[in-house]
Every structure is written in structure tokens, then in C-alpha cells.
Amino acid sequence: VQLPASGGGLVQAGDSLRLSCTARGPTFSSYTMAWFRQHRGEQREIVAAISWGDSTQFYTDSVHGRFTISRDNAAKALYLQMNRLKLEDTAVYSCAGVALLDGHRIPVRPYEYDAWGQGTLVTVSS
């Protein structure tokens, strides 16, 4: 499955932004999906993830309560609504997916995902 992402840009601290990732392929509904981000010079880290079985969600602590991940299986789309953005949210954001037999499991490490989209840059200024 291919996962082109969009929605990044330059915003001010406190603003909101919505990232989208639209899958190209027939099996999106059976993929656990996630958003990762990579700060300059650092390793990729998970931001949020959503299972395919029951849409269980995972959030890393730094975005909990500010970001919301969602999916629309009919549209084969993954979203990340980012509110109250902070300077430290500046990063390249990428969506990723993996087909799992267990629809409730949520992997959190990059190597556990095998489908990746190109990143979209989010820059938060003061």
C-alpha cells in the first residue's frame, strides 16, 4: 500500500493543523496505522497510532490531549488533528501502516511498520 501524506506547513505556536494520508491499495481496512515524526538530527518516533480492529488509539505522552488520530476506511484515509501546537512539534511527519492478524495490537516502533509514506514538514514558529 502506498501512503502519500499532505497537510504540513508553517504555523504559529497555539495553532492547529490537520495532516492527511490517503492509501493507495486494496487493504487499508486491515492495516494498523500510525503517524511518526522525526526532529532534525534525531531518530523517528511514534506520535499516534490506531488499530484496524476496534480503532484503539495510542498517543505518545507529549501529544496526549492535543493530537487526535482518526481513520476513514471507506476513504482509505488517515488523519492527525494537531491542536495547540508547540515549537517542539516541529518535525517531518510520516504515516505508516502494517497488516496485522491481531486487529487490536498497536506496534510503536518504526521497524514494526512496513508501509511508509513520504514525510510532510510541520514547522511551528513562535
Backbone hydrogen bonds in HBPLUS format (Angstrom, degrees):
<---DONOR---> <-ACCEPTOR-->    atom                        ^
c    i                          cat <-CA-CA->   ^        H-A-AA   ^      H-
h    n   atom  resd res      DA  || num        DHA   H-A  angle D-A-AA Bond
n    s   type  num  typ     dist DA aas  dist angle  dist       angle   num
A0002-GLN N   A0024-ARG O   3.04 MM  22  4.97 166.8  2.06 137.4 139.3     1
A0024-ARG N   A0002-GLN O   2.80 MM  22  4.97 149.3  1.89 142.4 148.4     2
A0022-THR N   A0004-PRO O   3.20 MM  18  6.02 147.6  2.32 169.3 165.0     3
A0006-SER N   A0020-SER O   2.80 MM  14  5.30 149.0  1.90 153.1 156.7     4
A0020-SER N   A0006-SER O   2.85 MM  14  5.30 167.4  1.87 150.3 152.9     5
A0009-GLY N   A0121-LEU O   2.93 MM 112  6.18 113.3  2.38 136.3 154.3     6
A0123-THR N   A0009-GLY O   2.89 MM 114  6.09 172.2  1.89 155.2 155.7     7
A0011-VAL N   A0123-THR O   2.88 MM 112  6.28 163.9  1.91 168.9 174.4     8
A0125-SER N   A0011-VAL O   2.81 MM 114  6.22 161.6  1.84 153.5 159.0     9
A0015-ASP N   A0012-GLN O   2.98 MM   3  5.62 160.6  2.02 143.1 145.5    10
A0013-ALA N   A0125-SER O   2.73 MM 112  5.78 142.1  1.87 175.7 169.4    11
A0014-GLY N   A0085-LEU O   2.72 MM  71  4.86 157.2  1.77 136.9 145.1    12
A0085-LEU N   A0015-ASP O   3.08 MM  70  5.61 175.9  2.08 157.2 157.9    13
A0017-LEU N   A0082-MET O   2.83 MM  65  5.17 149.7  1.92 145.4 154.9    14
A0082-MET N   A0017-LEU O   2.75 MM  65  5.17 166.0  1.77 168.7 172.3    15
A0019-LEU N   A0080-LEU O   2.90 MM  61  5.01 164.4  1.93 142.1 142.9    16
A0080-LEU N   A0019-LEU O   2.94 MM  61  5.01 146.2  2.06 138.9 140.2    17
A0021-CYS N   A0078-LEU O   2.80 MM  57  4.99 134.6  2.00 152.0 156.9    18
A0078-LEU N   A0021-CYS O   2.77 MM  57  4.99 152.7  1.84 145.9 155.2    19
A0023-ALA N   A0076-LYS O   2.77 MM  53  5.36 158.8  1.82 163.7 168.6    20
A0030-SER N   A0027-THR O   3.17 MM   3  5.78 157.8  2.22 119.2 125.2    21
A0031-TYR N   A0028-PHE O   3.01 MM   3  5.26 159.7  2.06 121.8 120.9    22
A0032-THR N   A0098-VAL O   2.85 MM  66  5.44 153.1  1.93 166.3 157.4    23
A0098-VAL N   A0032-THR O   2.98 MM  66  5.44 143.8  2.11 146.9 158.0    24
A0033-MET N   A0050-ILE O   3.03 MM  17  5.46 153.3  2.10 163.6 159.4    25
A0050-ILE N   A0033-MET O   2.79 MM  17  5.46 159.0  1.83 158.7 162.4    26
A0034-ALA N   A0096-ALA O   2.85 MM  62  5.22 148.7  1.94 153.1 154.2    27
A0096-ALA N   A0034-ALA O   2.85 MM  62  5.22 149.8  1.94 150.0 153.1    28
A0035-TRP N   A0048-ALA O   2.79 MM  13  5.35 162.2  1.82 155.5 158.8    29
A0047-VAL N   A0035-TRP O   2.79 MM  12  5.48 164.9  1.82 156.4 152.8    30
A0048-ALA N   A0035-TRP O   3.31 MM  13  5.35 158.7  2.36 136.8 141.4    31
A0036-PHE N   A0094-SER O   2.78 MM  58  5.27 167.7  1.80 162.4 166.7    32
A0094-SER N   A0036-PHE O   2.84 MM  58  5.27 161.0  1.87 143.2 149.1    33
A0037-ARG N   A0045-GLU O   2.83 MM   8  5.50 155.6  1.89 155.6 163.7    34
A0045-GLU N   A0037-ARG O   2.80 MM   8  5.50 163.3  1.83 158.7 163.6    35
A0038-GLN N   A0092-VAL O   2.89 MM  54  5.27 142.2  2.03 137.1 149.3    36
A0092-VAL N   A0038-GLN O   3.13 MM  54  5.27 169.4  2.15 133.7 134.0    37
A0042-GLU N   A0039-HIS O   2.97 MM   3  5.37 160.9  2.01 138.5 136.3    38
A0060-THR N   A0047-VAL O   2.98 MM  13  5.34 161.8  2.01 146.5 144.5    39
A0049-ALA N   A0058-PHE O   2.92 MM   9  5.04 147.3  2.03 136.3 140.3    40
A0058-PHE N   A0049-ALA O   2.86 MM   9  5.04 150.3  1.94 145.2 147.1    41
A0051-SER N   A0056-THR O   2.89 MM   5  5.25 156.8  1.94 147.2 154.6    42
A0053-GLY N   A0103-GLY O   2.67 MM  50  3.89 142.5  1.80 131.5 127.4    43
A0063-VAL N   A0060-THR O   3.10 MM   3  5.88 161.0  2.14 124.9 130.1    44
A0064-HIS N   A0061-ASP O   3.33 MM   3  5.21 147.5  2.44  97.7 106.8    45
A0066-ARG N   A0063-VAL O   2.89 MM   3  5.37 161.1  1.92 136.1 140.3    46
A0067-PHE N   A0063-VAL O   3.03 MM   4  5.59 157.3  2.08 162.0 160.5    47
A0083-ASN N   A0066-ARG O   3.02 MM  17  5.11 154.1  2.08 131.2 138.7    48
A0068-THR N   A0081-GLN O   2.84 MM  13  5.07 147.7  1.94 141.6 151.5    49
A0081-GLN N   A0068-THR O   2.86 MM  13  5.07 162.9  1.88 155.7 153.3    50
A0070-SER N   A0079-TYR O   3.20 MM   9  5.24 157.4  2.25 131.2 133.4    51
A0079-TYR N   A0070-SER O   2.85 MM   9  5.24 166.0  1.87 155.1 153.7    52
A0072-ASP N   A0077-ALA O   2.86 MM   5  5.17 161.4  1.89 150.1 152.9    53
A0075-ALA N   A0072-ASP O   3.15 MM   3  5.39 123.4  2.49 101.0 114.5    54
A0076-LYS N   A0072-ASP O   2.81 MM   4  5.82 109.9  2.30 138.1 157.7    55
A0077-ALA N   A0072-ASP O   3.02 MM   5  5.17 165.6  2.05 139.5 142.7    56
A0089-ASP N   A0086-LYS O   2.93 MM   3  5.37 162.2  1.96 114.1 119.7    57
A0090-THR N   A0087-LEU O   3.10 MM   3  5.85 165.8  2.13 120.7 124.1    58
A0091-ALA N   A0122-VAL O   2.98 MM  31  5.54 144.4  2.11 146.8 158.1    59
A0122-VAL N   A0091-ALA O   2.89 MM  31  5.54 172.1  1.89 162.8 165.5    60
A0093-TYR N   A0120-THR O   2.86 MM  27  5.25 171.0  1.86 146.4 143.3    61
A0120-THR N   A0093-TYR O   2.76 MM  27  5.25 150.4  1.85 143.0 152.3    62
A0117-GLY N   A0095-CYS O   3.04 MM  22  5.57 151.9  2.12 163.4 159.5    63
A0097-GLY N   A0115-ALA O   2.82 MM  18  5.03 149.9  1.91 140.4 146.9    64
A0114-ASP N   A0097-GLY O   3.24 MM  17  6.40 135.0  2.45 144.1 151.8    65
A0115-ALA N   A0097-GLY O   3.06 MM  18  5.03 140.0  2.23 157.3 156.2    66
A0105-ARG N   A0102-ASP O   3.39 MM   3  5.70 157.7  2.45 108.7 114.3    67
A0112-GLU N   A0109-ARG O   2.99 MM   3  5.55 157.3  2.05 118.3 125.6    68
A0113-TYR N   A0110-PRO O   3.07 MM   3  5.69 167.7  2.09 121.2 123.9    69
